[in-house]
Amino acid sequence: MKGIALGLLAGAAALYALASWLQPLHPAWGYVAAFSEAAMVGAIADWFAVVALFRHPLGLPIPHTAIIPSNKDRIGRNLASFIVANFLSTRQVLEKLKRFDPGARLAGWLVAPGHAETVAGHLGATLRYALGALDDERVRQFFRATALEALDRLDTARLAGEWLGLLSHEQRHRPLLDALLRKLADLLDNDELKARLAEVIATEVKYLRFVGLDNVAGRFATTKMVAGTIRLIGEMADDPAHPLRGEFEAFMAGLVVRLKNDAELQRRIEALKNQLLANPALGAYLLGLWSDIVRWLQADLNGDASVLRAHVATAFRIVGEKLQADLGMRTWINEQLLAAAPQWIERYREDIRRYIVARVGDWNTEEMTDELERNIGRDLQFIRVNGTLVGGLVGLSIHAVTELSRAA
C-alpha cells in the first residue's frame, strides 16, 4: 500500500511536469497541470499526517509528530480507564452474569458426553503427579512426625466433650439412635442367629449342666432371653421416652459435662493417649498406612480402568444431572455468584487497570509502533491514496472556476 501511494505521488509529479511542458500548446493541459499539482499537495500532506502518527517525518523533530510513541503512557492510561469503565463496571458485569446463567451452564457442561470424564482425567493426572512427588522417605517421615505431634497437642477429652455435646444438642442425635436401634433389632431378629446365641448362652450357663437342663430347659430359657433382648431393643427404638433411653441420654449428658470439666477424667484420658503415642507400633502403623495409601492410589490411577477416576467421573455426572433437574439449586448458584461478584469486581477492577497501564508502559516503543503500523497501516495508506485523488479533483475544480471567472 505504501508503494501504491508513492506510485500515485510519482505519477502526479510526472503528469505535472508533462502538463507544464505542453501547456503552451493547448489550454486543456492547464487543467491537467492543476489536477496533478493539487494531487501532489494532497498526497504529500496526507503522507505527512500518516507518518506523523508513528514517527517524525524525515526524522525531523517537528512538534506534534510521532504522536503514538510520544503518548504511549497516556494511551495506556486511557485504554485502561476505557476498558475498566466500559467492560468492568459492576452493573455491566452483573447483567452479563444474569444473562450467562452460570448454574444452567455448569449443569449442561457436566452432563455433556465426555466432560465428566475429562474433569476426572485432569484430577487424576494431578493427583498422580502429587503422589509421585509425595512417595519419598522424607515426606513419609514428615507425615509421621506431624501426625504424632498433632495428636500429642490434641486436648482429647475436651474435644470429645465438644463433639458429643454438638451431636446431642437439641436432641439431634435421636433420629440416628432410632435408626441404629432398629437396625440392631432387625439384625438380631434372625432365627439362625438367635439359635446360635441361645446355644452360646446355654453353654456358658454351667450350673444347668449339673441338673441336666442344658439341652432342654437351657435352650428354652436362653431363647426367651434372646427374644426378650431383641424385643427390648425394638421397644427402645420405637419409644423415645423409654426408661432405658432416658438413662442412656442422662449418662451421655453427664459424660459430656465430665469430659469438659472433670480434671481427673481428663488426666486419665490424656495419660492413656500418651501411652498410645509412646508406643512405637503407632508410629510404624502411621508410616505403613501412608505408604499403603500412596501405593494403592498410584496403582489405581496408573491403570486404564481406574476405579477412582470412574467414581469421580460418575460423581460429577450425577451432580450435573441433579443440578440440571433442580431449578432451586441452579437459582441458588446464580444468586451466590451475583451476591459475591460486586465485592470481587470492586476489589480487582483497580488492579486490572493498573496492570494494563503497567503492561503498556513496559512495551518497547519502537516495537509497539511497528506493530500498530502493521495492523492499521494498510488502511492509513488509503488516506494517502484518497488524498492524492481528492486533492487532484479539488485542484481541478479550483482551476476550472478560476478560468470561468476570467472568461466572464
Buried (B, 14 or more C-beta within 10 A) or exposed (E): EEEEBBEBBEBBBEBBEBBBEBBEEEEEBBBBBBBBBBBBBBBBBBBBBBBBBBBBBEEEEEEEBBEBBEEBEEBBBEBBEEBBEEEBEBEEBBEEBEEEBBBBEBBBEBBEEEBBBEBBBEBBEEBBEEBEEBBEEEEBEEBBEEBBEEBEEBEBBBEBBBEBBEEBEEEEBEEEBBEEBBEBBEEBBEEEEBBEBBBEBBBEBEEBEEEEBBEEBBBEBBBEBBBEBBEBBBBBBEEEEBEEBEEEBEEBEEBBEBBBEBEEBBEEBBEEBEEEBEEEEBBEEBBEEBBEEBEEBBEBBEEEEBEBBBEBBEEBBEBBBEBBEBEEBBEEBBEEBBEEBEEEBEEEBEEBBEEBBEEBEEBEEEEBBBEBBEEEBEEBBBBBBBBBBBBBBBBBEEBBEEBEEEEE
